[in-house]
Amino acid sequence: MWLDAILAYLHFTAIFMLFAFITTQAILIRGPLDIRTVKLIGRTDLWYFGSAFAVLVTGFLRATMGAKGPDFYFNFWPIYAKLALFLAVGIISIKPTMTFIRWRRRFEGDPAWQVPPGEQAAMRKLVVIEAHLAAVIPFIAVMMSPALRPYSRETGEAGTAPVAWQPEQDAAPGGGSEAASSGEADAMTVVIAMATQNVFISEYPESRWATAGKGRRP
């Protein structure tokens, strides 16, 4: 239990750090770019890579060592959609990372050099695309909730049953009556008991139950 809580904390912390660094990067790249800003963007990109790696590692540890177990995650499609988006973000980030390194080297060789405006706009666009794709990943993670699954992967049984009556309930053990509410079940029990009593009295009018019933009548 404690291990699962610790892994969840580390995983969520890494996710928050990832969004913090990519947001910082998108803000820095909007303004004027001198050698100091370009070096800061490079350091931010390095921390962004580190947080992304931490997200991947902690997510894998949580899926394999957490309380829910690997079957909870790897037998349902959202985990693969998350990994695909994560991979797409990583591939898109390659070009900005290489560009930031090239910018730094150009500034170190020539302090008077300026970043081409078109190249700056293109890199900012790629960083914004990364941020938007990364923002979709937590939304897909919510879809792994047990309430949204067709059935529980741990037990093989149906998940949360709908409130409305379903046709297949007639084929279930006990029939559709098992889906009735407790109040309806109690009322049905009383009706069946009274009907059984009436049938018994009609068959055995001289029984002590029939006689007792007649004695109670006004």
C-alpha positions as CSV (number, residue, x, y, z in Angstrom):
1,M,0.0,0.0,0.0
2,W,2.8,2.5,0.9
3,L,4.8,1.5,-2.1
4,D,1.8,2.3,-4.4
5,A,1.3,5.6,-2.7
6,I,5.0,6.6,-3.0
7,L,5.1,5.6,-6.7
8,A,1.9,7.6,-7.4
9,Y,3.4,10.6,-5.6
10,L,6.6,10.4,-7.6
11,H,4.7,9.9,-10.9
12,F,2.4,12.9,-10.4
13,T,5.3,15.1,-9.3
14,A,7.2,14.2,-12.4
15,I,4.1,15.1,-14.5
16,F,3.8,18.5,-12.8
17,M,7.5,19.1,-13.4
18,L,7.2,18.2,-17.1
19,F,4.4,20.7,-17.7
20,A,6.2,23.3,-15.7
21,F,9.4,23.0,-17.8
22,I,7.6,22.8,-21.2
23,T,5.5,25.9,-20.3
24,T,8.6,27.8,-19.2
25,Q,10.3,26.9,-22.5
26,A,7.3,28.1,-24.5
27,I,7.3,31.4,-22.6
28,L,11.0,32.0,-23.0
29,I,11.1,31.3,-26.7
30,R,8.5,34.0,-27.3
31,G,10.7,36.9,-26.4
32,P,14.0,38.3,-27.7
33,L,16.7,35.6,-27.8
34,D,20.2,36.5,-26.7
35,I,22.9,34.2,-25.6
36,R,21.7,34.3,-21.9
37,T,18.1,33.3,-22.9
38,V,19.2,30.6,-25.3
39,K,21.4,29.0,-22.6
40,L,18.4,29.2,-20.2
41,I,16.2,27.5,-22.8
42,G,18.8,24.8,-23.2
43,R,18.9,24.1,-19.4
44,T,15.1,24.1,-19.3
45,D,15.1,21.6,-22.2
46,L,17.5,19.4,-20.3
47,W,15.2,19.5,-17.2
48,Y,12.2,18.8,-19.5
49,F,13.9,15.7,-20.8
50,G,14.8,14.6,-17.3
51,S,11.2,15.0,-16.1
52,A,9.9,13.1,-19.1
53,F,12.2,10.3,-18.3
54,A,11.0,10.3,-14.7
55,V,7.4,10.2,-15.8
56,L,8.1,7.2,-18.0
57,V,10.1,5.3,-15.2
58,T,7.7,6.0,-12.4
59,G,4.7,5.2,-14.6
60,F,6.2,1.8,-15.5
61,L,7.1,1.1,-11.9
62,R,3.6,2.0,-10.8
63,A,2.0,-0.2,-13.4
64,T,4.2,-3.2,-12.6
65,M,4.7,-2.9,-8.8
66,G,1.6,-0.9,-7.8
67,A,-1.4,-2.2,-5.9
68,K,-3.6,-2.6,-9.0
69,G,-1.1,-4.8,-10.8
70,P,0.0,-4.9,-14.5
71,D,-3.2,-6.6,-15.7
72,F,-5.2,-3.5,-14.7
73,Y,-3.1,-1.3,-17.0
74,F,-1.8,-3.5,-19.9
75,N,-5.1,-5.3,-20.6
76,F,-6.9,-2.0,-21.5
77,W,-6.3,0.2,-24.5
78,P,-5.7,3.6,-22.8
79,I,-2.2,2.7,-21.7
80,Y,-1.1,2.1,-25.3
81,A,-2.7,5.4,-26.4
82,K,-0.8,7.2,-23.6
83,L,2.5,5.5,-24.7
84,A,1.8,6.5,-28.3
85,L,1.2,10.1,-27.4
86,F,4.3,10.1,-25.2
87,L,6.4,8.8,-28.0
88,A,5.0,11.4,-30.4
89,V,5.9,14.2,-28.0
90,G,9.4,12.8,-27.7
91,I,9.9,12.6,-31.5
92,I,8.6,16.1,-32.0
93,S,11.0,17.4,-29.3
94,I,14.1,16.2,-31.1
95,K,14.2,19.0,-33.6
96,P,13.8,21.9,-31.0
97,T,16.4,20.3,-28.8
98,M,18.9,20.1,-31.7
99,T,18.1,23.6,-32.7
100,F,18.6,25.0,-29.2
101,I,22.1,23.4,-29.1
102,R,22.9,24.9,-32.5
103,W,21.7,28.3,-31.4
104,R,24.0,28.2,-28.3
105,R,27.0,27.2,-30.4
106,R,26.4,30.0,-32.8
107,F,26.2,32.5,-30.0
108,E,29.3,31.2,-28.4
109,G,31.1,31.5,-31.8
110,D,29.7,35.0,-32.6
111,P,28.0,37.0,-29.8
112,A,26.5,39.3,-32.4
113,W,24.6,36.5,-34.1
114,Q,20.9,36.7,-34.0
115,V,18.3,33.9,-34.2
116,P,16.3,34.1,-37.4
117,P,12.7,35.2,-36.7
118,G,11.3,32.5,-38.9
119,E,13.3,29.8,-37.2
120,Q,12.3,31.1,-33.8
121,A,8.6,31.0,-34.7
122,A,8.9,27.5,-36.1
123,M,10.5,26.2,-32.9
124,R,7.9,27.9,-30.7
125,K,5.2,26.3,-32.8
126,L,6.7,22.8,-32.2
127,V,7.0,23.5,-28.4
128,V,3.4,24.5,-28.3
129,I,2.4,21.3,-30.2
130,E,4.4,19.3,-27.6
131,A,2.5,20.9,-24.8
132,H,-0.9,20.3,-26.3
133,L,-0.2,16.7,-27.0
134,A,1.2,16.2,-23.5
135,A,-2.0,17.7,-22.1
136,V,-4.1,15.0,-23.7
137,I,-2.2,12.2,-21.9
138,P,-3.8,12.9,-18.5
139,F,-7.2,12.9,-20.1
140,I,-6.6,9.4,-21.5
141,A,-5.3,8.3,-18.1
142,V,-8.7,9.1,-16.6
143,M,-10.3,6.6,-19.1
144,M,-8.5,3.8,-17.2
145,S,-10.9,4.2,-14.3
146,P,-12.7,1.0,-13.4
147,A,-16.1,2.8,-13.9
148,L,-15.3,3.2,-17.6
149,R,-14.2,-0.4,-18.2
150,P,-16.4,-2.9,-20.0
151,Y,-15.6,-5.3,-17.2
152,S,-13.1,-5.8,-14.4
153,R,-9.8,-7.2,-15.7
154,E,-8.9,-8.5,-12.2
155,T,-12.0,-10.6,-11.6
156,G,-13.4,-11.1,-15.1
157,E,-16.8,-10.1,-13.8
158,A,-19.0,-7.2,-15.0
159,G,-18.1,-3.8,-13.6
160,T,-20.5,-1.4,-12.1
161,A,-24.0,-2.5,-13.2
162,P,-26.3,0.1,-14.8
163,V,-29.3,1.1,-12.8
164,A,-31.7,0.5,-15.7
165,W,-33.0,-2.9,-16.4
166,Q,-31.1,-4.9,-19.0
167,P,-32.5,-7.8,-21.2
168,E,-29.6,-10.1,-20.1
169,Q,-30.7,-9.9,-16.5
170,D,-33.4,-12.5,-17.2
171,A,-30.7,-15.0,-18.0
172,A,-28.8,-14.3,-14.8
173,P,-29.0,-16.5,-11.7
174,G,-32.3,-15.7,-10.0
175,G,-33.7,-13.9,-13.0
176,G,-34.5,-10.2,-13.2
177,S,-35.8,-10.1,-9.7
178,E,-32.3,-9.8,-8.4
179,A,-32.0,-6.4,-9.9
180,A,-35.0,-5.1,-7.9
181,S,-34.5,-2.7,-5.1
182,S,-34.7,-3.8,-1.5
183,G,-38.1,-2.2,-0.9
184,E,-39.6,-3.9,-4.0
185,A,-38.0,-7.2,-2.8
186,D,-39.6,-6.9,0.6
187,A,-43.0,-6.1,-0.9
188,M,-42.8,-9.1,-3.2
189,T,-41.9,-11.3,-0.2
190,V,-45.0,-10.2,1.7
191,V,-47.2,-10.8,-1.3
192,I,-45.9,-14.3,-1.9
193,A,-46.3,-15.1,1.8
194,M,-49.9,-13.9,1.9
195,A,-50.7,-15.8,-1.3
196,T,-49.1,-19.0,0.1
197,Q,-51.1,-18.6,3.3
198,N,-54.4,-18.2,1.4
199,V,-53.7,-21.3,-0.8
200,F,-52.9,-23.3,2.3
201,I,-56.0,-22.3,4.1
202,S,-58.2,-23.0,1.1
203,E,-56.7,-26.5,0.9
204,Y,-56.8,-27.2,4.7
205,P,-59.7,-25.1,6.1
206,E,-59.6,-27.0,9.4
207,S,-56.0,-26.3,10.2
208,R,-55.1,-24.3,13.2
209,W,-53.7,-21.4,11.0
210,A,-57.2,-21.2,9.3
211,T,-58.9,-21.3,12.7
212,A,-56.6,-18.7,14.1
213,G,-57.2,-16.5,11.1
214,K,-60.9,-16.8,11.5
215,G,-60.7,-16.0,15.2
216,R,-58.9,-12.7,14.4
217,R,-61.5,-11.6,11.9
218,P,-64.2,-9.1,13.3
